[in-house]
Amino acid sequence: MAELAIDRGFLPAYARLDRRVQRAVDAAIGKFAQHTHAGLHLEKLAGARDPHIRTIRIDQFYRGVVLALGEQRYALLNVLPHDDAIAFAVSRRFTVNQALGVLEMRDQAGIEEFAKAPPQPATEGLFDGVSTADLVRLGIDPDLVPLLRLISTDQQLESLGTRLPETQLDVLSGLASGLSVEDVWAEVADRIVSGVDTDDLLTAARRTPERVAFVSGPVELAAILAHPFDVWRTFLHPTQRDIAYRESYSGPALVTGSAGTGKTVTGLHRAVFLAQRLPDDGSKVLLTTFTRALADALSRQLFRLTADPAVRARIDVISVDKLAYQIAARGKPVTIADDEVMDRLWEVAASSGPTYINRAGRTTRFSPTFLRREWEQVILAQRLTSLQAYRDAPRKGRGEGLRAAQREQVWVAIDTVVRELAKRRLRTHTQLADEAAAIARQSPPPYRHVIVDEGQDLHPAQWRLLRALVAPGPNDMFLLADPYQRIYDSHVSLAQLGIEVRGRTRRLTVNYRTTHEILDLSVRVLNGAGAVGLDGETDTLRGYRAITRGDHPVLASHNSRDGEFEALIERVGTWLEQGVEPHAIGVAARTGQLVKTIGKTLSDAYIPVADDKRGVDGVRVATMHRLKGLEFQCLAVVGLDEAVLPAPNAVASAVEDPHAHLQDLQRERCLLFVALTRARDVLYLSHSGAPSSLLPEHR
Ligand SMILES: Nc1ncnc2c1ncn2[C@@H]1O[C@H](COP(=O)(O)OP(=O)(O)OP(=O)(O)O)[C@@H](O)[C@H]1O
């Protein structure tokens, strides 16, 4: 097959076509493959901004747009109805970035139009702090600089940005979002090329895997076209590619990046890359994540990324809890204590437990939540098995100190719960992970590589288990985590668990999921607070940015829950009428009780609601916790009332423990952040009565 290239923009265009036109496109591509493109009437266009652009006939109505790269190589750019194809073809111009040597597409006609009615000069330009020399050093085309000097708002950049080459827009949005020239330089420095030949499109195309994919055979081509919506399979951001396809990391590597930056995508590519290199001797990659639902989602994505059964067979995709269960149970059934049972046990322990005098001078008891967290975050986290060990143990991150006598009382209260669990032959997932880790340490490590997604919420016992499953060495562990999405209570220092990532941490900053407007609101929920990462360093959201624009999120205020739910039914109904698939719609609320009521309310209104247990497809209604890791085209987050969020029972009293209080509030903020960043295109928020204090001032 003649070598053919596919431009990133071709896939969504192909995806939009009906099957009949797709078949005609396949046939046209087939002719290319047989070296018969002469017969396809590659047409040059009068008035084209780029002499290398051609169009080809697909059928009576459609034309393909093609770029002649040189040396008889062609890249498929777009396929559109005839007039649109011509308009597209004459307006675009391909250039080679003078700093990075990559192939870039600009909407030249659009830029000319923008230049005809440029923004009025303002007192402060968006790029005043960046010299022309620096802009050019970062790969901005010199002819664009005068226009950029007129830009003073994000909106103006957005308006011009859609017409600019993507790489350059990436640099400019990084600068506009607060990154310094040096920060942006650090992001692009590895890719700077010397001696760029700006006339050589073919070499430039080969340097641009994020936008041009060369396919050498019909199988590869068919595999790409089979999933045209999944652009991430073929086209990675250069940073994602660099991270996922690095030959070797000398030890555990940590990839951070906030919501939607492609951590999962990067982890999937890494899993396939590593699995492809494993010998056929039973060596395996473990790809694990927080919950079963997320592991199922990973499996589905992995399935789309590689069709090779041998590669798939070398990757085990399994949730951490299930993994722990399999190892610890060793084939015998183990009963896990569910939340209801545990809540009851902690309540009993707290109500009959020790009293103490709090800061306000009142006699009080340790709350069920306090005891549970003390058990999980101090005792299980450090594997403390005696009162003596607990008495001497540090209680990092646990707020108020405990005197020795109090520790003894707390230990006794917790011990009643542990004994009761043992008596009833019940165990928690964390206990199971601890047992599994102990077992795993005694056996030869079963995996060659371990990849962990959603790592921010794993408990130290789970990390100990994962550490024991792979021998320390190059490429042993590849970890993906976002400290801003930590919604459970684990505070982990990887180094203390024998997982040393220093010198091997990378950060992703471009959000591919969410629009600029949704991201802006979501980030404001975090209120500027920093978050400490798994490596013990304070993470930053600097440079975190979205690449698409959309409508502003809607915040609807209601006086009553009934009114709020009526509006929700109408909103979801409208999305369905607009053709959004039910499974692409999510509805989230803070509490299980609200979720139950919403599910029933929507069902009563004849809206299909997903039910995994019964295998029913539909709109997903779930708690904010359950939405972790998922995404929806349209998302409603409702019940955002003052009395519901932050959840009163999830936040320690400020009087009793100010440190825990602040920590709990931050966790609730992160929870709302996780929920809001699940939205791809449309976000709808509502509350009844007074709004939640966590909602930022609505702009
Ligand atoms: N290079 C890419 N090209 C196109 N789409 C991408 C790319 N990388 C990621 N995406 C898309 O962006 C969305 C977010 O990606 P992903 O789920 O991997 O991010 P994440 O960092 O794991 O998110 P979160 O932490 O919020 O769960 C997905 O829809 C994914 O397909």
The ligand as an SDF file (V2000), in Angstrom:
LIG
                    3D

 31 33  0  0  0  0  0  0  0  0999 V2000
   -4.5660   13.3170   22.8050 N   0  0  0  0  0  0  0  0  0  0  0  0
   -5.8740   13.3320   22.9060 C   0  0  0  0  0  0  0  0  0  0  0  0
   -6.6370   13.5870   21.8150 N   0  0  0  0  0  0  0  0  0  0  0  0
   -7.9780   13.6100   21.9060 C   0  0  0  0  0  0  0  0  0  0  0  0
   -8.6540   13.3810   23.0290 N   0  0  0  0  0  0  0  0  0  0  0  0
   -7.9570   13.1120   24.1430 C   0  0  0  0  0  0  0  0  0  0  0  0
   -6.5420   13.0840   24.1420 C   0  0  0  0  0  0  0  0  0  0  0  0
   -6.1360   12.7970   25.3970 N   0  0  0  0  0  0  0  0  0  0  0  0
   -7.2450   12.6600   26.1520 C   0  0  0  0  0  0  0  0  0  0  0  0
   -8.3290   12.8480   25.3920 N   0  0  0  0  0  0  0  0  0  0  0  0
   -9.7290   12.7670   25.8110 C   0  0  0  0  0  0  0  0  0  0  0  0
   -9.8960   13.6270   26.9400 O   0  0  0  0  0  0  0  0  0  0  0  0
  -10.7740   13.0380   27.8820 C   0  0  0  0  0  0  0  0  0  0  0  0
  -10.0580   12.9140   29.2060 C   0  0  0  0  0  0  0  0  0  0  0  0
   -9.0140   11.9520   29.0960 O   0  0  0  0  0  0  0  0  0  0  0  0
   -8.6510   11.0020   30.3180 P   0  0  0  0  0  0  0  0  0  0  0  0
   -9.8660   10.3650   30.8540 O   0  0  0  0  0  0  0  0  0  0  0  0
   -7.5220   10.1490   29.9110 O   0  0  0  0  0  0  0  0  0  0  0  0
   -8.1550   12.1050   31.3460 O   0  0  0  0  0  0  0  0  0  0  0  0
   -7.7890   11.9440   32.8860 P   0  0  0  0  0  0  0  0  0  0  0  0
   -6.6560   12.8720   33.1240 O   0  0  0  0  0  0  0  0  0  0  0  0
   -7.5750   10.5070   33.2250 O   0  0  0  0  0  0  0  0  0  0  0  0
   -9.1210   12.5010   33.5380 O   0  0  0  0  0  0  0  0  0  0  0  0
   -9.7040   12.4080   35.0210 P   0  0  0  0  0  0  0  0  0  0  0  0
   -8.5650   12.5410   35.9800 O   0  0  0  0  0  0  0  0  0  0  0  0
  -10.6180   13.5820   35.0720 O   0  0  0  0  0  0  0  0  0  0  0  0
  -10.4490   11.1160   35.1370 O   0  0  0  0  0  0  0  0  0  0  0  0
  -11.2040   11.7020   27.3050 C   0  0  0  0  0  0  0  0  0  0  0  0
  -12.4110   11.8940   26.6130 O   0  0  0  0  0  0  0  0  0  0  0  0
  -10.0970   11.3840   26.3280 C   0  0  0  0  0  0  0  0  0  0  0  0
  -10.5300   10.5460   25.2760 O   0  0  0  0  0  0  0  0  0  0  0  0
  1  2  1  0
  2  3  1  0
  2  7  2  0
  3  4  2  0
  4  5  1  0
  5  6  2  0
  6  7  1  0
  6 10  1  0
  7  8  1  0
  8  9  2  0
  9 10  1  0
 10 11  1  0
 11 12  1  0
 11 30  1  0
 12 13  1  0
 13 14  1  0
 13 28  1  0
 14 15  1  0
 15 16  1  0
 16 17  2  0
 16 18  1  0
 16 19  1  0
 19 20  1  0
 20 21  2  0
 20 22  1  0
 20 23  1  0
 23 24  1  0
 24 25  2  0
 24 26  1  0
 24 27  1  0
 28 29  1  0
 28 30  1  0
 30 31  1  0
M  END
$$$$
